[in-house]
Amino acid sequence: MTATPMPSLMPTYARTDIAFDRGEGAYLFDGAGRRYLDFAAGIAVDSLGHCHPHLVEKLTEQVGKLWHVSNLFRIPGQERLAERLVANTFADSVFFNNSGAEAMETGFKMMRRFHSDNGAPERYRVICCNGAFHGRTLATIAAGGQEKHLAGFGPAVDGFDHVAFGNLNEMRAAITPETAGILVEPVQGEGGIRPAPEGYLKGLRDVADEFGLLLMFDEVQCGAGRTGKLFAHEWSDATPDIMAVAKGLGSGFPLGASLAVEKVASVMVAGSHGTTFGGNPLAMAAANAVLDVMLADGFMDSVTRVANYMAQAMQALVTDFPDLLDEYRGQGLMVGLKCAEDGQNAALNTRLTDLGMLTALAGDNVLRMVPPLIITEAHVDEAMVMLRQACQSVQDGQ
């Protein structure tokens, strides 16, 4: 019997057998020209959809000028993007890197360096939440704490403790003299599209201030306009000391950023951290173009209007399919449908792909929808037709 040859592409994904040829707005087209309504958006990455004219213009302009120079020199695009992020957030300073996981790692380093520089090097542990996802590096899978991500990669990186998401009493009880900070997603993405309970983020801010801890928000997925504000925590009365962002900030171009208040950012002096590709001119052209669109008058209002319309449609869907769908979850255009039985979210995902709509999976048996932020009510109507067909098919066992 002939052994199956090892594929040249490492088999770390169970890929759907579709190859896309081009994209336009909220749609993708495969090689045969079939159109798909994209409510996955590269897993909350393509925030402005596919081939947005302004992004195409700005990236094309930059491609013809300069791609990479290294951070040994000034990069004006970095300076402009940092100034805009500082002007529109809690932060006083920004470090640019290439991905969400790198943005998280930078945040961990800042936490440790802050306490070390302030005479408490023993404070290095971070309290995280069950069900979280923070990336795929050794440190970020330890922060996430999920066995399915840790399996085979032990021993887990030390320094991370876990408590229930939304439980302030557990958070307080977990604090020790070694605790450096608290890490939370304002809306858990991979964990099942779970927004933080009302008052939870403000409660974490109060706990951090009481115990001299740093508060870090992971807005890699829920940030960059996803909830109808530039960053999700803006819906609360809480601001962090550190925030990691990525995904939608580049709308498809690899980019991450670590934002921090002055007392934290000031400990990151020359030589304390670095990146080869982070913040290069191409990435900065992309992100500055994204902010041109997101910061324009009316953009976030449009996201919120369409999100409210979608929420009403989703609630009606849950009402009409009570044996299949337990609940609708979400905030803004970060939407989840929790299925009643294991595997039904995967069945829905497959059936929707067959019908011409792309979605994604999340934990807790949730079907995840994170469409481009440029969708309209008409796109929602189109999606609901396919969602109803898919729900009926799965409910009937077809």
The 8 nearest C-alpha neighbors of each residue, nearest first, counted from 0:
[[1, 2, 3, 4, 5, 6, 7, 10],
 [2, 0, 3, 4, 5, 6, 7, 10],
 [3, 1, 4, 0, 5, 6, 7, 10],
 [2, 4, 1, 5, 6, 0, 7, 10],
 [5, 3, 2, 6, 1, 7, 8, 9],
 [4, 6, 7, 3, 9, 8, 10, 2],
 [7, 5, 8, 4, 9, 10, 3, 11],
 [6, 8, 9, 5, 10, 4, 11, 3],
 [9, 7, 6, 10, 5, 11, 12, 4],
 [8, 10, 11, 7, 6, 5, 12, 13],
 [11, 9, 12, 8, 6, 13, 7, 5],
 [10, 12, 9, 13, 8, 14, 6, 7],
 [13, 11, 14, 10, 9, 15, 8, 16],
 [14, 12, 15, 11, 10, 16, 9, 17],
 [13, 15, 12, 16, 17, 11, 10, 18],
 [16, 14, 17, 13, 18, 349, 12, 352],
 [15, 17, 14, 18, 13, 19, 29, 352],
 [18, 16, 15, 19, 29, 14, 30, 20],
 [19, 17, 29, 20, 30, 16, 15, 28],
 [20, 18, 29, 28, 21, 30, 17, 27],
 [19, 21, 29, 30, 28, 18, 22, 27],
 [22, 20, 28, 19, 27, 23, 29, 49],
 [23, 21, 27, 49, 26, 28, 50, 24],
 [22, 24, 49, 26, 50, 25, 27, 21],
 [23, 25, 48, 49, 26, 51, 50, 22],
 [24, 26, 48, 37, 36, 23, 371, 374],
 [27, 25, 36, 23, 37, 35, 24, 22],
 [26, 28, 22, 35, 34, 21, 23, 37],
 [29, 27, 34, 33, 32, 21, 19, 20],
 [30, 28, 19, 20, 32, 31, 33, 18],
 [29, 31, 20, 32, 19, 18, 28, 33],
 [32, 30, 29, 33, 28, 20, 19, 34],
 [31, 33, 29, 28, 30, 34, 20, 19],
 [34, 32, 28, 29, 31, 35, 30, 355],
 [33, 35, 28, 27, 32, 26, 355, 36],
 [36, 34, 355, 27, 356, 26, 37, 28],
 [37, 35, 356, 26, 25, 357, 355, 38],
 [36, 38, 357, 26, 39, 25, 40, 35],
 [37, 39, 370, 358, 357, 368, 369, 40],
 [40, 38, 358, 42, 369, 37, 370, 41],
 [41, 39, 45, 43, 42, 370, 38, 44],
 [40, 42, 44, 39, 43, 45, 251, 37],
 [43, 41, 39, 40, 44, 369, 359, 45],
 [44, 42, 40, 369, 41, 45, 220, 247],
 [43, 45, 247, 246, 41, 250, 46, 42],
 [46, 44, 250, 40, 48, 251, 47, 41],
 [45, 47, 371, 247, 250, 372, 44, 48],
 [48, 46, 371, 45, 373, 372, 250, 51],
 [49, 47, 24, 371, 45, 25, 46, 51],
 [48, 50, 24, 23, 22, 51, 25, 45],
 [51, 49, 23, 52, 55, 22, 24, 48],
 [50, 52, 54, 49, 53, 55, 47, 48],
 [53, 51, 55, 54, 50, 56, 57, 49],
 [52, 54, 56, 55, 51, 57, 288, 292],
 [55, 53, 57, 56, 51, 52, 288, 58],
 [54, 56, 52, 58, 53, 57, 59, 50],
 [55, 57, 53, 59, 54, 58, 52, 60],
 [56, 58, 60, 54, 59, 55, 53, 61],
 [59, 57, 61, 60, 55, 56, 54, 62],
 [60, 58, 62, 56, 61, 57, 55, 63],
 [59, 61, 57, 58, 63, 62, 56, 64],
 [60, 62, 58, 64, 63, 59, 65, 57],
 [63, 61, 59, 64, 60, 58, 65, 66],
 [62, 64, 61, 60, 65, 59, 66, 58],
 [63, 65, 61, 62, 60, 66, 59, 280],
 [66, 64, 61, 62, 67, 63, 280, 281],
 [67, 65, 281, 280, 62, 279, 64, 68],
 [66, 68, 279, 280, 69, 65, 281, 276],
 [67, 69, 70, 279, 66, 72, 71, 280],
 [70, 68, 71, 67, 275, 72, 276, 279],
 [69, 71, 72, 73, 68, 275, 74, 274],
 [70, 72, 69, 73, 68, 74, 275, 273],
 [73, 71, 70, 74, 69, 68, 75, 67],
 [72, 74, 75, 70, 71, 77, 78, 69],
 [73, 75, 77, 76, 72, 78, 280, 279],
 [76, 74, 78, 77, 73, 79, 280, 80],
 [75, 77, 79, 283, 78, 74, 80, 280],
 [78, 76, 80, 75, 79, 74, 81, 283],
 [77, 79, 75, 81, 76, 80, 82, 74],
 [78, 80, 76, 82, 77, 81, 75, 83],
 [81, 79, 83, 77, 82, 78, 287, 76],
 [82, 80, 84, 78, 83, 79, 93, 77],
 [81, 83, 85, 79, 80, 84, 86, 78],
 [82, 84, 86, 80, 81, 85, 87, 79],
 [85, 83, 81, 87, 86, 82, 88, 80],
 [84, 86, 82, 90, 88, 83, 87, 91],
 [87, 85, 83, 84, 88, 82, 90, 89],
 [86, 88, 84, 85, 83, 89, 229, 90],
 [89, 87, 85, 90, 86, 84, 230, 91],
 [88, 90, 238, 85, 91, 260, 87, 239],
 [91, 89, 260, 259, 85, 88, 92, 258],
 [90, 92, 260, 261, 85, 259, 89, 93],
 [91, 93, 259, 90, 258, 264, 85, 260],
 [92, 94, 258, 257, 81, 259, 95, 256],
 [95, 93, 257, 256, 258, 96, 92, 81],
 [96, 94, 256, 278, 277, 255, 257, 93],
 [277, 95, 97, 255, 256, 278, 254, 98],
 [98, 96, 254, 255, 277, 253, 101, 276],
 [99, 97, 255, 254, 101, 100, 245, 253],
 [98, 100, 102, 245, 255, 101, 219, 244],
 [99, 101, 134, 103, 102, 98, 104, 133],
 [102, 100, 104, 103, 98, 99, 105, 96],
 [101, 103, 99, 257, 243, 105, 100, 256],
 [102, 104, 106, 100, 101, 105, 243, 99],
 [105, 103, 101, 107, 106, 102, 100, 108],
 [104, 106, 108, 102, 103, 107, 101, 109],
 [105, 107, 103, 109, 104, 108, 110, 102],
 [108, 106, 104, 110, 109, 105, 103, 111],
 [109, 107, 105, 111, 106, 110, 112, 104],
 [108, 110, 106, 112, 107, 111, 113, 105],
 [111, 109, 107, 113, 108, 112, 106, 179],
 [110, 112, 108, 123, 113, 109, 114, 115],
 [111, 113, 115, 109, 114, 110, 116, 108],
 [114, 112, 110, 116, 111, 115, 109, 263],
 [113, 115, 117, 119, 116, 111, 112, 120],
 [116, 114, 120, 112, 119, 117, 118, 113],
 [115, 117, 113, 114, 118, 112, 266, 119],
 [118, 116, 114, 115, 119, 113, 120, 112],
 [117, 119, 115, 116, 120, 114, 121, 113],
 [120, 118, 115, 114, 121, 122, 117, 116],
 [121, 119, 115, 122, 114, 118, 123, 111],
 [122, 120, 119, 177, 123, 115, 176, 114],
 [123, 121, 177, 179, 178, 120, 119, 124],
 [122, 124, 179, 111, 121, 178, 177, 158],
 [123, 125, 158, 178, 179, 159, 177, 122],
 [126, 124, 180, 159, 181, 179, 178, 158],
 [125, 127, 160, 181, 161, 159, 182, 180],
 [128, 126, 161, 182, 160, 183, 181, 125],
 [129, 127, 164, 162, 161, 163, 131, 130],
 [128, 130, 163, 131, 162, 164, 161, 127],
 [129, 131, 190, 128, 132, 145, 143, 164],
 [132, 130, 143, 129, 190, 128, 187, 133],
 [131, 133, 143, 189, 134, 190, 130, 140],
 [132, 134, 139, 143, 131, 100, 142, 140],
 [135, 133, 100, 139, 132, 136, 140, 99],
 [134, 136, 140, 139, 137, 100, 133, 148],
 [137, 135, 139, 138, 134, 140, 100, 101],
 [136, 138, 140, 139, 141, 156, 135, 155],
 [139, 137, 141, 136, 140, 156, 142, 104],
 [138, 140, 142, 134, 136, 141, 133, 137],
 [141, 139, 143, 142, 135, 137, 138, 144],
 [140, 142, 144, 138, 139, 143, 155, 156],
 [143, 141, 139, 140, 144, 159, 138, 127],
 [144, 142, 132, 131, 140, 141, 133, 145],
 [143, 145, 141, 142, 140, 146, 129, 149],
 [146, 144, 147, 148, 143, 149, 130, 140],
 [145, 147, 149, 148, 150, 144, 140, 143],
 [148, 146, 145, 150, 149, 144, 151, 140],
 [147, 149, 146, 145, 150, 140, 135, 144],
 [150, 148, 146, 152, 147, 140, 151, 145],
 [151, 149, 152, 147, 146, 148, 153, 145],
 [150, 152, 153, 149, 148, 154, 147, 146],
 [151, 153, 149, 150, 154, 155, 137, 148],
 [154, 152, 155, 151, 149, 150, 156, 137],
 [153, 155, 156, 152, 157, 151, 149, 141],
 [154, 156, 153, 141, 157, 152, 149, 137],
 [157, 155, 138, 141, 154, 137, 158, 159],
 [158, 156, 159, 155, 141, 124, 138, 154],
 [157, 159, 124, 125, 123, 156, 160, 142],
 [158, 160, 125, 124, 142, 126, 157, 141],
 [159, 161, 126, 127, 125, 158, 162, 124],
 [162, 160, 127, 128, 126, 129, 159, 163],
 [161, 163, 128, 129, 169, 170, 127, 164],
 [164, 162, 129, 128, 166, 165, 169, 161],
 [165, 163, 128, 166, 129, 162, 130, 195],
 [164, 166, 196, 199, 163, 195, 167, 128],
 [167, 165, 168, 169, 163, 164, 170, 162],
 [168, 166, 170, 169, 171, 165, 202, 203],
 [169, 167, 171, 170, 166, 172, 173, 165],
 [170, 168, 172, 167, 171, 166, 162, 173],
 [169, 171, 167, 173, 168, 172, 162, 166],
 [170, 172, 168, 169, 173, 174, 167, 206],
 [171, 173, 169, 170, 174, 168, 175, 167],
 [174, 172, 170, 171, 169, 175, 126, 162],
 [173, 175, 172, 171, 178, 170, 176, 126],
 [176, 174, 177, 178, 173, 172, 124, 122],
 [175, 177, 178, 122, 174, 121, 179, 124],
 [178, 176, 122, 175, 121, 124, 123, 179],
 [179, 177, 124, 122, 175, 176, 180, 174],
 [180, 178, 122, 123, 124, 212, 125, 110],
 [179, 181, 213, 212, 125, 214, 178, 126],
 [180, 182, 126, 214, 125, 215, 127, 213],
 [181, 183, 215, 127, 216, 126, 214, 125],
 [184, 182, 216, 217, 185, 127, 128, 215],
 [183, 185, 217, 186, 187, 216, 218, 182],
 [186, 184, 195, 232, 194, 183, 231, 187],
 [187, 185, 194, 184, 193, 195, 221, 188],
 [188, 186, 193, 192, 184, 190, 194, 189],
 [187, 189, 192, 190, 191, 186, 220, 193],
 [190, 188, 361, 191, 362, 132, 187, 192],
 [189, 191, 362, 130, 188, 187, 131, 361],
 [190, 192, 362, 361, 363, 189, 193, 365],
 [193, 191, 188, 187, 335, 329, 328, 190],
 [192, 194, 187, 186, 191, 195, 329, 328],
 [195, 193, 186, 185, 187, 196, 192, 329],
 [194, 196, 185, 186, 199, 165, 193, 197],
 [197, 195, 199, 165, 198, 194, 200, 193],
 [196, 198, 199, 195, 200, 235, 201, 194],
 [199, 197, 201, 200, 202, 196, 235, 236],
 [200, 198, 202, 201, 196, 197, 165, 195],
 [199, 201, 203, 202, 198, 237, 204, 235],
 [202, 200, 237, 204, 198, 203, 199, 236],
 [201, 203, 199, 205, 200, 204, 198, 206],
 [204, 202, 206, 200, 205, 201, 207, 199],
 [203, 205, 201, 207, 202, 206, 237, 208],
 [204, 206, 202, 208, 203, 207, 209, 201],
 [207, 205, 203, 209, 208, 204, 202, 210],
 [208, 206, 212, 204, 210, 205, 209, 211],
 [207, 209, 205, 211, 206, 210, 204, 212],
 [210, 208, 206, 207, 211, 205, 212, 204],
 [209, 211, 207, 212, 208, 206, 174, 205],
 [212, 210, 208, 207, 209, 213, 179, 206],
 [213, 211, 207, 180, 179, 210, 208, 214],
 [212, 214, 180, 240, 207, 181, 179, 215],
 [215, 213, 181, 239, 240, 180, 207, 182],
 [216, 214, 241, 182, 242, 239, 240, 181],
 [217, 215, 242, 183, 184, 182, 218, 239],
 [216, 218, 184, 243, 219, 242, 183, 215],
 [219, 217, 222, 221, 244, 220, 243, 216],
 [218, 220, 244, 245, 217, 99, 222, 246],
 [221, 219, 218, 222, 43, 246, 188, 245],
 [220, 222, 218, 225, 219, 186, 231, 226],
 [221, 223, 230, 218, 225, 231, 224, 220],
 [224, 222, 229, 248, 247, 225, 230, 221],
 [223, 225, 229, 228, 227, 226, 222, 230],
 [224, 226, 221, 222, 332, 223, 227, 331],
 [227, 331, 225, 330, 224, 228, 231, 332],
 [228, 226, 303, 299, 224, 302, 331, 225],
 [229, 227, 224, 230, 226, 299, 231, 233],
 [228, 230, 224, 223, 222, 227, 231, 225],
 [231, 229, 222, 228, 232, 223, 233, 224],
 [230, 232, 233, 222, 226, 234, 221, 228],
 [231, 233, 234, 235, 230, 185, 237, 238],
 [232, 234, 235, 231, 230, 228, 236, 237],
 [233, 235, 232, 231, 236, 228, 230, 237],
 [236, 234, 233, 232, 237, 200, 201, 198],
 [235, 237, 201, 238, 234, 233, 200, 232],
 [238, 236, 201, 235, 200, 204, 232, 239],
 [237, 239, 89, 232, 240, 236, 204, 233],
 [240, 238, 214, 241, 215, 216, 242, 237],
 [239, 241, 214, 260, 259, 215, 213, 238],
 [242, 240, 259, 215, 239, 258, 216, 106],
 [241, 243, 216, 258, 215, 257, 217, 259],
 [242, 244, 257, 217, 102, 103, 218, 256],
 [245, 243, 219, 218, 256, 255, 99, 257],
 [244, 246, 255, 219, 99, 248, 254, 98],
 [247, 245, 44, 248, 219, 220, 249, 43],
 [246, 248, 44, 250, 46, 249, 223, 45],
 [249, 247, 223, 245, 246, 250, 286, 289],
 [248, 250, 286, 252, 247, 251, 285, 254],
 [251, 249, 45, 247, 46, 44, 248, 252],
 [250, 252, 45, 249, 44, 253, 247, 246],
 [251, 253, 249, 250, 254, 282, 285, 286],
 [254, 252, 97, 98, 251, 249, 282, 255],
 [255, 253, 97, 98, 245, 249, 252, 96],
 [254, 256, 245, 98, 97, 96, 99, 102],
 [255, 257, 95, 244, 102, 94, 96, 243],
 [256, 258, 243, 102, 94, 93, 242, 95],
 [257, 259, 93, 242, 241, 90, 92, 256],
 [260, 258, 241, 90, 240, 264, 92, 91],
 [259, 261, 90, 91, 240, 263, 262, 264],
 [260, 262, 264, 91, 263, 265, 259, 92],
 [261, 263, 265, 260, 264, 266, 113, 259],
 [264, 262, 261, 265, 260, 266, 113, 259],
 [263, 265, 261, 266, 259, 267, 262, 260],
 [264, 266, 263, 267, 262, 261, 268, 260],
 [267, 265, 264, 268, 263, 113, 112, 116],
 [268, 266, 265, 264, 271, 269, 272, 109],
 [267, 269, 271, 266, 270, 265, 272, 264],
 [270, 268, 271, 267, 272, 273, 266, 265],
 [269, 271, 272, 268, 273, 267, 274, 266],
 [272, 270, 268, 267, 269, 273, 266, 112],
 [273, 271, 270, 267, 274, 269, 105, 268],
 [274, 272, 275, 270, 271, 70, 277, 96],
 [273, 275, 277, 276, 96, 272, 70, 95],
 [276, 274, 277, 69, 273, 70, 96, 279],
 [275, 277, 274, 279, 278, 69, 97, 96],
 [96, 278, 276, 97, 95, 274, 279, 275],
 [277, 279, 95, 282, 96, 283, 77, 276],
 [278, 280, 67, 282, 281, 277, 276, 283],
 [279, 281, 283, 282, 66, 67, 284, 76],
 [282, 280, 284, 66, 283, 279, 61, 285],
 [283, 281, 285, 284, 279, 280, 278, 286],
 [282, 284, 280, 286, 76, 285, 281, 287],
 [283, 285, 281, 287, 282, 286, 58, 280],
 [284, 286, 282, 288, 283, 287, 249, 58],
 [287, 285, 249, 289, 283, 288, 284, 248],
 [286, 288, 290, 284, 289, 285, 80, 283],
 [287, 289, 291, 285, 286, 290, 54, 284],
 [290, 288, 286, 292, 287, 291, 293, 285],
 [289, 291, 293, 287, 292, 288, 294, 286],
 [292, 290, 288, 289, 294, 293, 287, 295],
 [291, 293, 290, 295, 289, 294, 288, 298],
 [294, 292, 290, 295, 291, 298, 289, 299],
 [293, 295, 290, 292, 291, 296, 298, 299],
 [294, 296, 292, 293, 298, 297, 291, 290],
 [297, 295, 298, 294, 299, 300, 293, 292],
 [296, 298, 300, 299, 301, 295, 294, 302],
 [299, 297, 301, 300, 296, 293, 295, 302],
 [300, 298, 302, 227, 301, 297, 228, 303],
 [299, 301, 297, 303, 298, 302, 304, 227],
 [300, 302, 304, 298, 299, 303, 297, 305],
 [303, 301, 299, 227, 305, 300, 304, 306],
 [302, 304, 306, 227, 300, 301, 305, 331],
 [303, 305, 301, 307, 306, 302, 300, 308],
 [304, 306, 308, 302, 307, 303, 376, 309],
 [307, 305, 303, 331, 309, 332, 308, 304],
 [308, 306, 310, 304, 309, 305, 303, 311],
 [307, 309, 305, 306, 311, 310, 304, 312],
 [308, 310, 306, 312, 307, 311, 305, 313],
 [309, 311, 307, 313, 312, 308, 306, 314],
 [312, 310, 314, 308, 309, 313, 315, 307],
 [311, 313, 309, 315, 310, 314, 316, 308],
 [314, 312, 316, 310, 315, 311, 309, 317],
 [313, 315, 317, 311, 316, 312, 310, 327],
 [314, 316, 318, 312, 313, 317, 319, 311],
 [315, 317, 313, 319, 314, 318, 320, 312],
 [318, 316, 314, 320, 324, 315, 319, 321],
 [317, 319, 315, 316, 320, 321, 314, 324],
 [318, 320, 316, 317, 321, 315, 314, 324],
 [321, 319, 317, 323, 322, 318, 324, 316],
 [322, 320, 324, 323, 318, 317, 319, 325],
 [323, 321, 320, 324, 339, 394, 325, 338],
 [322, 324, 339, 321, 320, 338, 394, 325],
 [325, 323, 338, 321, 317, 339, 326, 337],
 [326, 324, 339, 337, 338, 321, 323, 317],
 [327, 325, 337, 324, 336, 317, 328, 338],
 [326, 328, 336, 335, 314, 337, 313, 317],
 [329, 327, 335, 334, 336, 192, 326, 193],
 [328, 330, 334, 333, 335, 192, 194, 331],
 [329, 331, 226, 333, 332, 334, 194, 328],
 [330, 332, 226, 306, 333, 227, 303, 225],
 [331, 333, 306, 225, 369, 226, 334, 330],
 [334, 332, 369, 329, 330, 331, 368, 225],
 [333, 335, 329, 368, 332, 367, 328, 369],
 [336, 334, 367, 328, 366, 192, 329, 365],
 [335, 337, 327, 366, 365, 326, 328, 338],
 [338, 336, 365, 326, 325, 364, 324, 335],
 [337, 339, 324, 325, 340, 323, 364, 344],
 [338, 340, 323, 325, 324, 337, 322, 341],
 [341, 339, 338, 343, 342, 364, 323, 344],
 [342, 340, 343, 364, 339, 338, 344, 345],
 [341, 343, 345, 344, 346, 340, 364, 338],
 [342, 344, 346, 345, 341, 340, 338, 347],
 [345, 343, 366, 347, 346, 342, 365, 364],
 [346, 344, 348, 342, 343, 347, 349, 360],
 [345, 347, 343, 349, 344, 348, 350, 342],
 [348, 346, 344, 350, 345, 349, 389, 351],
 [347, 349, 345, 351, 346, 350, 358, 344],
 [350, 348, 352, 346, 347, 351, 345, 353],
 [349, 351, 353, 347, 352, 348, 389, 346],
 [352, 350, 354, 356, 348, 353, 349, 389],
 [351, 353, 356, 355, 349, 354, 350, 357],
 [352, 354, 350, 351, 355, 349, 356, 348],
 [355, 353, 351, 352, 356, 350, 385, 389],
 [354, 356, 35, 352, 353, 351, 36, 34],
 [357, 355, 36, 352, 351, 35, 354, 37],
 [356, 358, 37, 38, 352, 39, 36, 351],
 [357, 359, 39, 38, 368, 348, 367, 356],
 [360, 358, 367, 39, 366, 368, 348, 361],
 [359, 361, 366, 367, 365, 345, 344, 362],
 [362, 360, 189, 191, 365, 367, 366, 190],
 [361, 363, 191, 190, 364, 189, 365, 360],
 [362, 364, 191, 365, 190, 361, 337, 338],
 [365, 363, 362, 338, 337, 344, 341, 361],
 [366, 364, 337, 361, 336, 363, 191, 344],
 [365, 367, 360, 344, 336, 335, 361, 359],
 [366, 368, 335, 359, 360, 334, 361, 365],
 [369, 367, 334, 38, 358, 39, 370, 335],
 [368, 370, 333, 39, 43, 38, 332, 334],
 [371, 369, 38, 40, 39, 368, 372, 37],
 [372, 370, 46, 48, 373, 47, 40, 45],
 [371, 373, 46, 374, 47, 302, 370, 225],
 [372, 374, 371, 47, 375, 48, 302, 25],
 [375, 373, 372, 378, 371, 25, 376, 370],
 [376, 374, 377, 378, 305, 373, 379, 301],
 [375, 377, 379, 378, 305, 380, 308, 374],
 [378, 376, 380, 375, 379, 381, 374, 382],
 [377, 379, 381, 375, 376, 380, 374, 382],
 [378, 380, 382, 376, 377, 381, 383, 309],
 [381, 379, 377, 383, 378, 382, 376, 384],
 [382, 380, 378, 379, 384, 383, 377, 385],
 [383, 381, 379, 385, 380, 384, 386, 378],
 [382, 384, 386, 380, 385, 381, 387, 379],
 [385, 383, 387, 381, 382, 386, 388, 380],
 [386, 384, 388, 382, 383, 387, 389, 354],
 [387, 385, 383, 389, 388, 384, 390, 382],
 [386, 388, 390, 384, 385, 389, 383, 391],
 [387, 389, 385, 391, 386, 390, 392, 384],
 [388, 390, 386, 392, 387, 391, 350, 351],
 [391, 389, 387, 393, 392, 388, 394, 386],
 [390, 392, 394, 388, 389, 393, 395, 387],
 [391, 393, 389, 397, 395, 390, 394, 388],
 [394, 392, 396, 390, 395, 391, 397, 389],
 [393, 395, 391, 396, 392, 390, 323, 322],
 [396, 394, 392, 393, 397, 391, 390, 389],
 [397, 395, 393, 394, 392, 391, 346, 390],
 [396, 392, 395, 393, 394, 391, 389, 350]]
